[in-house]
């Protein structure tokens, strides 16, 4: 009887730990994302790191448990996390995280940073240069000391709801949404892709002033950035033609460019991104 109670308590504690890393509204669970990263690093989970414990995640977990000689019950207990090695250790908040840290908690941190608008390249459970930069940017955005250490105060800030765009926006063009805002594979897509024909006109989403109108390296291609009120900027990437100049005032009737596939794009589409004081926010939170 005592052994059964101990096992039940362990299961409850681990399940509680999984949900004690809540993410932004509309996102998955950071603890589940950490599990997916751990399984991915061991070659058992090829899917998207989305924080959703669906059938693919459960099947991958059960395959790993069988391989590790554990009961394939699809439940993350302490024995499963031990078998996962470094990437199964350290729940979020159990230690301060600094550059060079590796573990379950780092993967959860990366997932939370991304949903708060500061993606860090890949979700890989290692606190390298990209994650360290994203962490400091989030700390600055949140008014916290920029020490690059994810301690209790930073983690508490990450557990709050993510920011939303305070400015109503219009659709830059009427087109179906391809990839949305959120996880894509082992990375995070910080905007939405609108699938349209080459040369389709792209309009400014709100009144503002152009601050960038150039070809920009890093995959953006021909990029227009418009600054609006309330600390909001909108970004229009992969254009085939730029139709505005830096310093120009624009309104929702202004064409800022034409749809294209410049930069890192596999076909014509508009990558539309919204930033609030530097943090990427879901454009759909402001679109009608």
N, C-alpha and C positions, 0 to 999 in steps of 0.2 A: 504494500500500500504506500509506504513512504517513498519507494523508488518511483512509483507512478506519479505521485504528487510532485516529486522533484523534476521529473521529465516534463510534466504539464507546465510547471512554473517556468522552466527554461524556455519552452516554446512560447509562452506568453511574453516573457521578457524580450525575446528576440523579435517577435512580431511587433511588440510595442516599440522597439528600437527602430524597426523599419518605418513606422509611421511617425516617429518623433523627428523626422527630417522633412517637414512639409515643404512644398514648393509653391511657386507663384500660382495664382488662380488660373485654371485652365491647363496647368502643366501636369506632368506625372509626379510620382513620388521619388524624392532624392534617394531614399534607401533602396528602392527597387532599381533605380538607375545604377547605384553602386553594385548591386548584385549582377546586373547585366554586364557592367564593365568587368567584374571579376570573372564571369563566365566567358566573356569575349576574349580576355587575355589568355584563358586556358583553351581556347579554340572550340568552345561548345555553343556559343551564341553569336550567330552572324548577323542578327537583326539590328534594328535601330535602337539606340540608347534613348528610350522615350520615358522611362520610369513607369511603364504600365505593365503589370504582371498578367499578361495575356497568355494564350495557349503556347506561343512560341517560347516565351521565357520559362514557363513551367516545364515544357518538354525538355528544354536545354538543361534546366536544373536537375531534372530526373535522370537525364543521360549522365550528367556529371556525378550524381550520387551513386549510380550503378557502377561507374568506372572507379569511384573511390571506395567501393565496398560498403556503402551506406544504404539504409533503406530508401528506395526511390519514391518518397512520399511527396516530393515537391514542396516541402516545408523547410524553411531555413532555420535550423537549430544550430547550437554552438559547434557541434561536430562538423557540420557542413562548412561553416565559416572557417574552421581550423583547416579543413582539407583544401580550401581555396588558397591557402598560403597568405602571402603578404597582402594580397588584394581583398582578403576576407577579414582582415584585422582592423581594429580601431573604429568604433562607431563615432559618428560625427558629434563633436563636443566633448569627447573623452580626453582630448589633449590639444594643445595649441599646434597649429599647422604652420610650418615654415618651409622655405624653399628646400627641396630635396626630400620632403616627406612623401611616403607612398602608402596607399591603403584605401580601404573602404571609405573612410571619411574624406579623403582627398577627392575621390570620384563624386561623392555627394556634394562636396564643395563646388566642384566644377559645374555640376548640373544646376545648382542654385545660382551661381554667378551668371551662367548663360541666360537663365530665365529672368534675371534682373538686368539683362542688357549688356553683359560683359562676357561674351564667349571667349574661351581660351584654346583655340585650335581644336584639338580632339579631346574627347572624354577618355582618358587613359589611366586615371588613378594616380598620376605622378605630378607633384607640384614642381614643374619646371619653369622655364622663363616665361612662357605664354600665360600660364596660370598665375604666376607671381605678378605679372603686369596687370592682368585682369583684376586681381585681388586689390592691388593698390588703387586702381581706377575706381573700383566700387567703394573703397574706403573714402576716397576723396569725394565721390559723388554723395556719399551718405554723411559727410561731415565728421568722419572718424580719423584718428591718427593714421597716417599712411605708413605704417610700419611693416607692411607685408606679412603680418602674422594674423592668421585666422583664429582668434581667441573667442572668448565667450561673447564679447560685445559685437564683434563682426558677425558671428554666427546668428546672434539674436536679430541683427538687422537683416540678414539674409532670409530669416524665417518670416519676415513681414511680407505682406502682399507686394507684388511687383508694381512698378509705376505704370501709369496709363497716360496716353497723350491727352493733355487738357484742352487741346484745340480741335474743333470740328474740322474734318478734312473732306474733300471731295475725291472721288476716284480719278486718278490721272488719265485713265482711259477705261472704256467699257470692254472688259475681256475676262475670260475665265481665269480663276486662280489655279496655278500649277502647284509648286511647292509653297507651303504656308510658313508662317513664323513658328519656329520650334525645331526640335531635333530632326536631323537628316543623316542617317547612318550613324557614324561615331562623332559627328560634328553638329553644330547648331546653325540653322539658317536664320539670320537676323532680320529678314524682311519677308516680303511676299513676291512671288513671281507671277506676272500677268502675261499670259500667252497671247500674242497678237502677231499679225503679219508684219513683215519687214516694211518699214516706212510709215507705219500707223502713227498719227500725231499723239504726242504725250503732253498733257496739260499740267500746269502747276496745281497742286492739291489745295493751296490756300494762298492768300496774298502774302507777299514777302519780297525779299531782295536776294538776288543771285550772289552766292559767295564762292562758288566753284563752277567752272565751265571749261573742262579740259579732259584730255585722255589721262587717266590715272592708273598707274601700275597697281598690282595686287589683285588683279582679276576684275576690276571695276569697268575697264574699257572707257568709252566716252561717258563722262559723268557730269551731271548737273546737281548742285546742292543749293537749296533755297533756305534762307533763314527767315523764320516767322517770329511772331511774338511768343511770349511765355517760355522762351528757351527751346522752342521746337525747331528742328531742321528736317527737311524732307530730301531724300536722295533718289536720283533717277539714273540707273546704271545700264550699261550695255547698249547705249544708243548708237544708231548709225549716223546720226547727224545732231549736232548741238545748234539750237536756234536762238540762244540768248548769250549775253556777255556778262562778265562779272560786274556787279554794281547795278545792274538793271532791275527796276521794280517790276514785279509780275503780279497777275491776278489769276483767278481760276479760269479765265478765258485765254490766258497766255499759253502758247505752245512753247515748251522748253526744249523739245527735240523730237526725234523720230525713233521708233522702235528699231532695234538692230540686234546684233550678236557680237559686238565688240568686246574685247577682254576675254575673260574666262566664261564663255557661254557656248553651249552645244547647239543652240538654235535661237531664232529671233524671239525675244521676250523682254519685258521690262522688269528689272529687279527694283522694287520700290521699298525704300527703307525709311523709317521714322526714328529720329533721335530726340530724346529729351535731356538737355544738358549733357549730352554725350552718351547716354544710355540708350541702347536700342529697345524700342517698345513695339508691341504688336500693332501694326497699322490698323488692323480691323477694330481696335478699341475706339478709333476715332472716325471710321468710315461709316456712311449710312448703309 
